[in-house]
Structures are given as C-alpha cells and as structure tokens.
Amino acid sequence: MLNLRGINRDSVSITFGFDTLYGLKYEGVSEGVHTADLDKIRAVLKRARTSGKRDNIFTLVVKKSPVKCYPSDFHSAYRTEIFIFTFSELLAREFSGALPNYRLMSGVELANSLFRVHTLTDEYYFTGKIVENRNLPVFTEDTVFVPELPRPFSSIPVLSPPVGKSYPSYWKNEVEKARREGKFPFLVYKSPVISGMAPDLTVLASLEWSGAFFFRFNFNNVYGLLKSRASIFSSERERNFWKRISEEYKEGTVDLAVEEVTFITREESLPVIELFSALGMSPLEWDFRSKKVIEDTPLLWAEDTFEVVVGPEKVASTVPVRILKTKQVDSVDTVYGRSACGEFVSYSFFEEGQSPHVLIIAPTRSGKSFLLQKLAVELMQVDPEKLWNGEEADRDIPVFIRWFDVGFSAEFLVRLMKERGYPVEVISPYPDVKVNPFEIEKEEDIDSSITVVNLILESRKEEPLKGAEDTALRQVLLFWLLHREEINPWLLEEVSFLKEEYPEIYRGLKKKGYSDYTKIEEVVSLYPMFKYPRTVDVIRIARELKKNLPESAVDERKALEGLIRKLNVVAGIKNFRYWSSFTTGKQKLIYFDLSFIKETTYFVPLYYAIFTKVLRDMKRLPVNSRKFLFSDEFHNITKYRLFADSYDVLIREAAKFNIHLFMVTQFPKDVTPEIATSVGTKIFLKPAVDTGSSDSPSKQFEEELKSYYRLTDEVVRAYTSLPKYTALFVYPGGYFTFQAPLKKVELTLYESRKITEIETPDGIRIRKSYVLEE
C-alpha cells in the first residue's frame, strides 16, 4: 500500500521499491490540443535506456472534478489537473526541459497532489476569483526543515512529519478518512485493447466526467514483455514478428515503452465508452484485484494482462503540452468564467496580458457592451445581487475606472451604483459642452493640444497645422509653460463672468459665499481648469510674440499669422473658446456618455479633447493604483485617421502610468495595426444570430481576422466554432474561450436595448436617458 515516509523539497519518500517519487504539474496558458514533440520524447527514451537505472517509469495523470460553491446561476464548471509522476530523477529533469507548460513540483505540492490523485476527493472550491483546495489534510502542518546532504539534482532539505506523528501513519489515516467520506467504493476501468491510433485528447477536455486517467509508461520492462509475447502466440508468423522486434530493441535500433491505462472514478453515470473510444481503447470495468489497484494506485502496481508495447509516437501523442488554460493568477484585475467546454478559467489582463490594454471586437448584436459591464463588475468587485437588492456591502471600489460610452449602454449599472452610495459620477455632456484644448502641464502635453486643434480644423474642412505653423504653436505653448506665472491676466477676471457660460459653477461659488467681484484666481484651487489659457488667450500670446519679432523674421511672422488665423477658426466655435465646463474629480468610477454630442459636427474633436483631459487627470491618481479607461463604441472615432494615430501615442503613454485602456468596437479593421500591436489582450465575440451566408457579419469577421490581424488558422477555427455569447481571448500566451458567469439580475442590469426602465425590489426606478442603435 502506498505510504508517505517523508517530504523533501522537490520529491517525496514513499514505501516502495524505488523509494523516491518526483512530480511535474501542467500549468496551461492556452486551449487547443498540442502533444509532446516526438524527437524530444525519442531522445528521452534513448537516455532512459542507457542510464543504467531501473526507475525509468512515469505516469501521466489527468484528473477532473466539478467545482463546488460556484456562482448560483452558472453550473457545470470543472477543474482539470494534469500531473506527471516518476520515480526517476533523470526523467523528471528531462521532462522539465522537454515539455512546455510543465513545471517541477515542490515536495509539499507533490505530497498534496499525490493525496488528491490517490483518494479522488472532490476538493475544488470556488472562493474569491480562483479555485482552491479545501477540506484536505495539509502535509506541511507543524513541519520543520531538517538538513540533508546535496544530491545531483539539487540541494534539497527534508521536511519532518507533523509533530508527534510519523508520515506513514499520518498518510494512512488521512487516506482512509478520505475514502470513508468520499463515498467508497471506486469504479476501476482498464483497456484490454489499445489500437495504434493516436488518442484524441480533446474529448478529455470537452466531455463532463469526474475521476482520473492514469497513463503508465515503463521503459524498463520492454524486453521481458517482448519475449513473453513471442512465447505465447501459437502462430509462427506472430512469434517471428515479436522475436524480430525483440532483437531490434535489444540491439538499440528501435525505442519502445510499455503502456498501461487505468481509469478510476466514483461516478457511475459517466460517458466511459465515449472517453475510451476517443483514446483508441475499449473499456472494461475491472473488479478483479481492483482493491489492490486502488490501494496502491496505478503509480505503484500494474496488471500485466493490460500492458502493451508502444513506440515513442504513442508516448508523445498521449502527453499534452497544450490542452486547457489552467494557470491561475490572484490579482486585483483577475476575471473568471468557464471555457466553452465547461472548464473553470481565470485571467489577469495585467499579469498575463503583458501589455495591459484590451480590445473587445465583435459584430453588431454580439453582446460587447454586456461583456464590458460584466468585466467592469468583476474589476470593481461589486456583487450584482447585493447591488440590486440593496443589501449591505463594501461600497469602496479597488480600482479607478473612467468609462466612455455612446448610447447609455451601462447607464442602469452605473446609476444604480450611484444610488447605492458607491463613489460614482455620471457625466453626459450636451452639445454646448466646453472643452479647453490647451490644458497643458508640461511639454509632453503639447502634442495632445495640437491634435485637438487639427481635429477641429479637419472638421471645418481647414488644412491642419503642419510645418512652420505646427512649430509656431509649439513655441507659443512652450512660452506659456515657461512664463505661466507672469502672463495669466485671465485669472483677474471676475466670477460674474461665469454667470452665463458656467451657471452651475457660478451657483456653486455663490453658495460658498463668493461675490460677483471675486477674482478667478481665488477659486482656482476649487476649479483647476481655470488656471489654463483659453483659446482666446493663446491667440493673444501668439500676437504678442509676433509683435516682438523683427521685420526681418519673415518666415516666423508668416507662420504666426497662419497660426492666428486658424486659432481664430477654433475660437469661433463656442465649444473650444473658453475653459472646460466640467472636471473629472477623484471619484473611483466616472461614466461619460457622449450620445448627446454624437451627431454634432465636432464629435471627434470633442471626444478627443474630453478623452485627453480625463487621461491627464488619471495620471495624477495614485501611481500604484490600477486605473482603467473604457471606450465603448470605439468605431465611432477610429474611422478618423488623425484620431487613430494619436490614440496609438496615448496607448503607449498610458502604460507608463499603470492605466489600462479597454476599447470596444465592431470589426478588426476599425483598429489600426499600430494600436492592435500595442494591445495585450484581444477579445472576440460571435453575433447572437448569424445566417451563415458568405456575406454574413460572422464570415466577414473571420476574413478580417485572417487578413487584418493575421491570426493562425487554429485561432480562426476556434472563433468559428464559438457558441453564441462566448468570447475568445487571444493574448501572448495563446487563446482560450470564455463564458461569463451570470446571475439572473445581471440579465436586467446590463441590458442596453430592450429595456428602457428598471425598478429594484426596494423601489429605485431608473429610466434610460437615451437609446441609440449601433
């Protein structure tokens, strides 16, 4: 019977002939089945044969169980773990280098993993945003390190058993306890026939089952088994075949292994036949000696009746190096769900995406805005049911979010959060909103101001600034930065000036006791946007600089004249003449909906000016905090090349300040290749309804994935096979499918089209301000 005698740093000592057991764990970062490299496996077999050791045995274990305590409206989530256990230090070292996504386990991890495989206790629990093991013995409790002499593999100390216990008795007691509580007995299946076909490992990932497959490979007992096969067949042809193979193996011209497969489960109603058939086998429920198989585990005991000789091709095709995304990251920006095949999956945009930015791309009616709201709720750690029912909850938000929308898609969510006391501000600029293009703090901000000016000029069919005019504006703004304390007469204007243009601010100042004759400079601390020069002030500075130039500076004077003329065009538009009429404050969540300005002539420059103002304010937020900037309906602005080019600059700059940009749009071509390259995570959704015709949105979308993003055929096929409302995440680590867990109230809370009014159980009513079609 398997007993644990001790825990080393990278292995465990067991009561078995080989004494020491090593283990590797699969930590997948991508879906799509890829198996081990044949040449590497062939090389491992050769080195194992020539090592002179008799411990060259390894077992691939694929264990799968349902997740407990998962969100109430999200069922059938599973957790799969894949291990390689071996008695050979050589194989452990070789596999750690030859098999991507496998890492050597510590002795502590190995002991606990071995226990779970040995007892098949359903131990996966959903807590927080990850799946963890609970209600299991911990074999490191009250342990201390005891020095041990260095070994060739590494210098590894040994862990002593829990105080007052020996590991063999502790292990035995815990195993027996787990079996009693785990609805003993087990069911054991073996395979009397293994065909030569490569196993289809996708079935292990896609079907719902619970238990563990043990694929045991022995590189030592090959010659003996070959001779045995040669002696038991009555046909001379068959005997000669096995004799020839035996001689070739003995001479070293072929590399072989002995394989045996065992499946152990506690569940009776499983698709066993389908599972085994996909693996090229025929299942046989094994009652004979099943008790010994269970007690020893297939790691330690083999039934020669079921052993078959296989080549390196079969070994390689059985070991997955990519099959499921199983890696978990516990981070503030981690989101969770399940894959299309029901596997629990979690993802951190920052820790795993490398670049922190995100693109959500899908045709109309695919659920883009719905998904964005779901991700936002996860990032803000808001419980939708508590929010809906008004239950007590922590009203803080661990991240800062600035949310740009067109169509009030998320209005129900953000306005209900505001009603419930969360730190939320809702801003819906009207067509007469004022945005100052010249809110600059340092030289690096000048580029954004020039972009806004050029977008305004472009919207008026004017030539944008370039060459000498561009240089002239830079000089004017730089002059202001250098002399801002000396040339700010606008601060001497009186508060009464605000009465007509800024009525809300004016009323607020009057309530605070300020008079009409108060100077603007006295209220700058309350409204920082007043400290910047307005467009009319920039024109005045340009005129002063021109006036002071000598007559001989013909080119400079001409450039300033052209600049002044074009700035007058900007100043002729009320939206850009004066100071900004809003401030972003320091609320955790600020929601901007730009629906009311979408149809204006100046939508793009207004959007960009508001955007850059918000981004600049976000840079001033605590540097170590996570900051997210959502841009829904991004296709409304990326069709303007000037905006798209400048956005590429903003993306690279935002990363320096720990700001994540989330962009939501309809087609891959909506986003320039430069922006796409700077984005670490791309999320694709299929439309809910698709005709399947050659000109359908889904078909067009697939073509753009190939031609525009140059995604591989494998990734495109994964998108093609998506069920509706399922996302495909593509990131530097690979790709995976994602279905968000939804509670019933979320179907109402995130609705952006069919419902125009909601009412909570405690009587809060929210009516949509405005509804736009995509």
N, C-alpha and C positions, 0 to 999 in steps of 0.2 A: 504493500500500500504506500502511496506517495506521502511522505512526511518531510517537513522542513526542519533542517538541523541548524541553519543559521543564515543570516543575511549579510552578504558582502556589498561593497559599494557598487559593483557592476554585475553581480551574479548572486545566486543563492546556492547554499549547500543542501543537498537532498539525500534521502535514504535510497540510493540506487547505485548500481554498479559504476556509473560514470561520475558520481559524487557531486559535480557542479553543473548548474544549468544557467545559460545566458538567454537573453531575450531582446528582440527588437520590436518596436511598435511603429505601425504605419500612421503617419500624420499627413493625410491628403489635403491638397490645396485646390484640387480641380476634379471635375467629373470627366467621364469618357474613359472607357477601359483601355489601358495600355499595360502590357505584361513585361516581364523582365527581358533584358537584352540576351539573346541566345548565345552570342560569343562570350559574354561575361559569365553566363551560367556554365558554359562548356569549360571555360578556364577554371572556374571554381571546382568543378568535378575533377579535373585533372590534378589540381593541387591537393584536393582531399585524398585522392588515391595515393599520391606519392608522399603524403605527410608521415606515413608510418604509424598513425594513430587509429584507434578503433572507435572513436567517438563521433565519427562523421555522420551524424543523424540530425535532421531538423524537421520540425513540424510547423506548417503554416496553419494557423487557426483563424477562421473567420467567425466571429461571434456577433449575434444580432438579437436585440431585445427591444420591446416597446418602451417608450419614455413615459414615466409616471408624472403626475401632477402637471401635465401640460395645460395651457390655457383652455378654458371650458369649451369654446366654440371651434377648436382646432384639434381634430382627432388623428389617430393612426400615425403618429410620429415615431420613428425608430432610430436607434443608435447602433451603428456598426463599428466594431473594433477589429483590427487585423493585427495579429502578432506572428512573429517567428520565434520559436523556442528551439534551442540547440544545446547539446552537451559539449559542443566543440568550440573552443576559444578561437580556433582558426576560422571556422565558418562564420562565427559572429563578427570577426574582424573583416572578413572578405565581403559578407553581405552588407555591412555598414557602408562600404565603399562602392559596391556594385549595384545597390538597389536604391534609386532615388525615393525620397519621402519616407525612408525607414531610418529610425534612429535607435541607438543602443539605449536600453532602459537601465536606470539605476537598480540596485538590488532591492530597494524599497518598492519601486514601481513594479518590478518583476514579481516580487512576492505577492503583492495585492492583485496583479493581473492574473497570476497563476491561480490564485484562490478563486477569482471570478470564473475563469475557464473551467476549473475543476468542479465547482459547485453549481454553475449555471444559475446563480441567483440573479433575479431581475433587479438590478441595482441602479438603473439610470433614473435620475430625478432632475426635473427642470426647476432651477432656482435662479432668480435674477434673470440673467440673459444667457446662461450657459447650462450645460448638462453635467452633472457631477454624480459621484458615487456616494450613497448614503446607506446607513444601517448595515455596514460591513465591519468586520474586525479590522483593526489597523495594526499591522505588524511592526510598527515602529514606536508604539507607545512605551514610554519609560525606558527607552534604549539608550545606550551609551556607546561611543566608539572605542574599540579596542585595537591597538596597532597590530599590523600583520606585515610579514616580510614582503617586499615588492615581488611582483610576478612579471613575466614578459609583457603581458597585455597592458598593465597599468599598476600603479601603486595604490592598492585598494584596502582600506580598513574593513574590519568585520564588525557588524552590529551584534551586540549581545541580545539575548531574548528578553522579553518583559521581565521585570524584577520578580523573582520567586517562581518563575516558570521556565520550563525547557521548551524549545521550539517544537520538537516532535509532539509533545503532549498538547501544547497550545494549538498547534495546527490541527491535530486530530480532533480536539474538542470543538473547534470552530467549524471544521468541515462537517462533522456530524450534526451540529446545531443548524447549519445552513441547509442541510439536506432535510432535516425534520421540518423546518419552516418553509421549505421550497416545494412542498407537495411531492415528496418522493412517491413512486419511483420515476426513473428516467426511461425514455424510449431510446433504443440504440439501433441505428441502421448502418448496414455495410453494403458494399457492392461486390457481387460475385463476378461481374464482367466490367471491364474498363475498355472502351473502344479506343482506337488510335486517334480519334478526332480530338482537336483542341477544345478544352472546356469553354463554354460560353459564360463568362463570369458576370455579364450584365444581369443575368437572372438573379444572382445573389443580391444584387443591389436593388432590383426593381420589384421583386415579389415580397409580400409580407410573410415573414416567418420568424421564429424565435428558437434559438439554440446555438449550436456551434459545429462547424465543419472542421475536422482535423485531417489535413493532407500531410501524411507522414512519408518522408523520403529518407531512405537508408542507403548510403554509398558504400557500406562495408560488406553487406551480406549478398552482394550481387553474384559472385562466382558460385557460392554454395547453392543459391536458388537456381542458377542456370543449369548446374549439374543435376539438381533434383528434377528439373523439368525434363531434362534429357532422359532420365531414367524411368519416368512414369508413363511416357507415351508409348503406345503399342505400335504405332505406325513408324516404319523405318525412316520415312521422309521427315516426319516431325522430329524424331530423335536426332537425325543428322543435322536438321536446322538448328536445334538447341546446342548440339555439340560444336557446330561451326561458330555460333555466337559466343559460346564459352571460350573457345580458343582465341577468337579475336579480342575478347575482353581481357583475357589473361595476357595476351601479347601487347595490350595497350593501344590497339588500333581503333577501338570504339570505347565510348564513355557511357556508362549506364548507371541507373539507380533502381532501387526497389521502392515502389509506391504502395501505400495502403490508405484507404479513405474510410473515415468513420464520421457519422453524424449523430449527435446526441441532443435530445430535446426533452422538454417537459410537456410539450403541447401535442395533443392527439390529432387535431384538425389542422394539418399543415399541407401545403402543396408539395409533398415529398416526391411524388413521381415526377412532377414538372421540374423540380430542382435537380434531381439526379439525372434526368434525361438531358437537361441542358449541359450537364457536366460530362456527358458521354457515358453514363452509368445506369445500371438497373438497381433500384433499392431493394434491400432485403432486411426486414425487421429481425434483429439478432437477439434472441432470448438466450441462446446457449452461451454461457460464460459472460453474459452481459454485466453481471455484478462485478466480475473481475475487471472488465473494461472500464467501468465507471469508477471503481475504487482506485485503480492505478492511473487512469486516464490514458488515452492513446499515445501520450508522450512516452510512456514507460512500457507499454505492453502492446504487442502486435499479434494478430492471428494470421498464421502463415497461409491459411486457406484463401485469404483475400489479397495476398501480396502478388504484385505483377511487376515485371521488369519494364522500365520505360527509359527512353533516351533523353538527352538534355533538352530536346524540343518540348517534350511534355512537361518537364520540370519548369522550363521558362514560361510556358503558356499557362501554368497554374498559379504563378506568383504575380499578383497585380502590383504594379508600381504606380498606377493611377486608376482609380475607380470611383471614389467619392471624396467630397470635401469634408474631412473630419476634424481638421485643425480648428481649435477654439482660441479666441483672444478675449480676455476680460478687460475691456476698455470702455471709457465713457461713451464712445460713439459706436459701440457694437450694436448691430441689429440682428434679429434672429427670425427664423421661419423654418420651413421644411422644403426639401427639394421636390421635384416632380415625382420622384419615386418614393416619397414619404420619409426620407432621411432628415433628421434634425440638422440644420445648418446655421452657422452664425458667421458674421463678417464685420470687421472693423475697417471703415473707409480710410482711417488714418494709419493704423498699424500694418494693414495688409495691402492697401492700395498704392503705397509708395508716394505717388502724388496724391494730395488729399482731396482733389476735385472730382466731381461726379457729373456724368451726363445720363439723363433718362430720356431715351429716344423711342418713340412709338407712333404709329399712325393714329388718326383720329378715332375716338371711342375705344381706346385700349386700356384706360384706367391709369393714365400717367399722373394726373392730379391726385387721384385716390391713393396711389402708391406713395407719392411725395408726402401726403398728410400722414400716412401710416409710419413712414420713416421718421417724420418730424416728431410724432408722439413718442416713438422709441428713444430718439435722441434727447427729448425733453424729460423722459422718464415719467410721463403722465399716464395714469390708469384711466382709460376711456370710460369704464363703468362708474368709477368714483366721480369722474368729471360730470357724467350725465346725471347721476343720481344725487349729486351734491354731498357725497359722503366726505368725512374728514380725510384730508390728505395733505402731504407736504406741498405747500404752494410755491416752493422755490423751483427753479429750473437750473440744471447744472451746466448749461451751455447758453451762449448768446446766438440768437437767430434773427436775421434781417430777411424778410420774405417779400419778394416782388411777385405780384400776380396780375393777371388781366382776365377779368371775368368773375371775381369774387369766389373762386373755386373753394377756398379754405375758410370762407367767412364764418360758417357755422362753428367750426372748431375754434378759431381764434377769438371770436366774440364771446363764446361760452366760457372760454378760459378767462377772459377779462371779467365777465360777470361773476365768476367763482373766486376772483381775487388773485389770480396769477399776475405776475409782472408783465402785462401785455399792453401794447399801444397799437391802435388801428389808425392808419392814415390813408385817406382816399383823396388824393389831390384832384381838384376840379380844373377845368380848362384855364382858369385865370391864375393857377399856381405860379408863384415866382421862385425862380432858382438862379442864384448868382453864379455865373461861370467862373468867377475869379476868387473863390475861397481857397487860397493857397497858403501853406505854412512854410514850405521850403522849396528849393529849386526843383526838386523832383516832381512837384505837383503841377508845374507849368505845362507839361505835356498834356495833362487831362484838360486844362483850361483851353488850350489851343484846339484840342479835339472837339470840345463842345462848340467853340466858335465856328470851326469848319463844318460841323454838322448843321448848325443853324444856317450858315451861308449856303450849304448844299440844298437845304430845304427851300431856300429862296431863289434857287437857280443862279446863285452867285458863284464865282470862282473861289475856291478855298484859298487860305493863306499858304503861300509857298515861297521859297527862296528868300528874298530880302524882306518881304512883309512878315514872314514867319519869324525871321531873325529879329525884326523890329519889335514885334510883340514880346518876344522873349526878353529883350533888353528893357522894355517898359516894365514888365512884371518883376524882373530881377532888380531894377532900380527901386521899385516899391518895397521889395523884401529888404533891401539894404537900408532904406530910409523910412521905414514904416512909422517910426515914432515921430518923424518930422512932417510928413505930408499926409495927414489924415483929417482934413478940415470937415469931412462929413460927420465926424464924431461930435462936432459942435452944433449940429442941427438939433432942433428941439423935438421932444416927444410928441408934440402936436402934429408933427409931420406924419406920424404913424396912424393918425385917426382914420384917414380914408383908405390908405393902402394896406394897413395891417390892423384891422379893427379888433381882432381877438387879442393880439399882443397889447394894443392900446388899452383895452378894457382891463386886462390883467394888471398892467402897470398902475392904472388909476386906482384899482382896488388895493394895491400895495402902498398907496399914498403918494405916488409920484405926481407932479403937476405937469401941465402942458409945457411949461418952460424948462423942465428938466432936460439937460443935455444927453444926447445919445450915449456919450462916453461914460455916463454914470450908470447905465443899465447894461453895459457890455458883459459884465460878469453873469447876468441872468440870460442874456441872449447873445452868445458869442458870434453869431452870423453878422452882427453889426460892425464888427471890427475889420471886416474885409472891404476892399474898394469895390464899389459898384461899377457896372459897365460905363456909366457916365463919368465916374472918377478916373477910370483907366484912360478914357478919351482925353480928359483934362491933363493927365500926366503926359500922355503922348504929345499933346500940343505944346506943353511946356518944354519937353525935350527937343521938339522940332524948332521951337523959338530960339533955343540956346545954341543950335547948330550954326556954324559959319556958312556963308553963302556958297563957299567952295565945296561943301559936303553935299553935292548934288544928288548922288545915289541914295544917301541916307535920308535926305529930306523927301525924296520921291517915295521911298519905302514907307516912311511915316505918314505921308499924305494918303497913300493907298490903304494903309492900315486904318487910319482915322475914318476914311470913307466907309470901310467895311464894318468897323466897330459901330458906326452910326446906324448901319443896317441892323445890327444886333440890338442896339439901344432902341431902335424903332419898334421892337417887339416888347410889349409890356412884361411878358414872362421873364425876360432876361435883362431888364433895365436896372432893377434895384436889388436890394438884399433878398435873400431867400425868405419865404414866408412860413417856413417850418423848421423844426430842429428835431434830431433823432433821439436825443436824450440817452439815458443809460438803462432803459428797460431791457429785460432779458429777451423778450420777443417783441419785435416791431413789424407789423404787417402793412405793406403798401399795396394797395390795389390801384392800378393805373387805368382802369376801364374808362373813367370819365375824360381822360386825355388821349385815349387811343385814336380817336377819329380826328384829332386836331392836326393841323399842318406841321406842327412842331413836336409830334410824338417822340420821334427818335432822339432829337437833342434834349428834350425834357427828360426822357427816360435816362439818357446817359448822364446828364447833369445831376439828377437825383441820385442815380446809382453811385457816381464818383463821390458825391457828398457823403452818402451813407458809408461807403467803403473807407473814406478818410476818417470818419468818426469811429468806425470799427477798429481801426489801427490804434486808437487811443485807449481801447478797452484793455483790461489786464492781459499782459503779454502771454501768460501761461494758461489762459482760459481757452476753451475750444469755441470757435466762432464759425457760424455757418451763414452763408448768403444764398438764399434760394431765388432763382429766376425762372418762374413758370412762364409758359408761352414764349419761350426764348426765340422761336422762329419769327416773332414779330419784329425783332431787331437785327437778327443776324443776316437778313437779306440786304442790309446796308453794309457794304464792304468796309467803309471807314470805321463803322462801329465794331465790326467783327475784328478788324486788325488791331484796333485799340484795346479790345477785350482780351486779346492774346497777351498784351503787355500787362493788363490788370491781373490776369491769372497768375503770371509768374511773380508779380509783385505781392499778391495776396498770400502766397505760400510762405513768404518771409515772416508774416505776422500771424501765422497759425490760423488763417482764415480758409475755410473750405467753401468752394463755390459749387452749388448744385444747379445745373442747367437742364431745363425740361423743354424738349422740342419734338417735332413730328417726324423728321426724316434725317438720316445721316448727312445728307448734303446741306442741311441747314447750318452745319457747323464746319468751319474751315479746318483743313488738315492741321494747321498750326495749333488751333485750340484743342482739337482731338488728341494730338500728341502730348499735350500738357495735362491731360486728364487721366487720372489713375484708374478710375472705375467707370465703365460704360454699362448701362442697364437697358436692355431691350425688352419690349413687351409686344405681344401679338394683339391685333384687334379682336374684340369680342365676337364679331361676326365677319366672316370672310367668305366671299363667293368662290374662291379658288381659281378664278379666271386668271388669264395671263396678265391682265391689266389691273388686277385687284391690288389694294394697298399692301397686302402682305407680300405678293410677288414682287412688286416694285421695291419694297423694303429689302427683300433678300438680295436683289440685284445690286442695290446700293451698298449693302454690307460687303459684297464681293468687290465691286468696282471702286468704291469710295474709301472704305476702311481696310480693304484687302484682308479681311478675315479669312481664316482657313476654311476649307470645305467642311471640316469636322464641326467647327463652331456654327457655321451657317446651317448645317443639318440639325444641330441642337436647337437652333432658333425655329427652324421649320416644324419640328416635332413638338413645340411647346403647346401645352393645353392653354385655353384662354385664361387671362388674368394671372398668368405665370410669367415671372421675369427671368431673363437670362443675364447674369452678371458676368462681365468679361473684364479681367484685370490682369496685371503682370503675372500672377500665379497660375492663370488658366481661366476656366469658366465653370459656372455652376448654375443650376436652376433654383428658383426661389419663389415660394408661395408664402405670403404674409399671413400670420395667424390673426383671425378677425373675431371680435366679439360682436354680438348682434347689434349693439348700439352704434358700433362703428359704421355699419352699413347706412345708417341715417346721418351720422355726424359728418362723414366725409363726402356725402352726396353733393355733387356740384351742378346737376342739371335738372333732374326730375322733380326735386322737392324745392319749393321756394320759401317754406316756413317750417320751423320746428318748434316743439314745446316740450320741455323737460318734465319729469314727474312732479317737480316742485313748482311748476308754473312759470318758468322762464321761457319767454317767447322771443324767437329771433327770426326776422324776415330778411331775405336776401335783398341787398341794396340794388343789385343789377345783375342781369344774366346775359352773357354773350355766348354765341356759338363759336366753336373752334374754327 
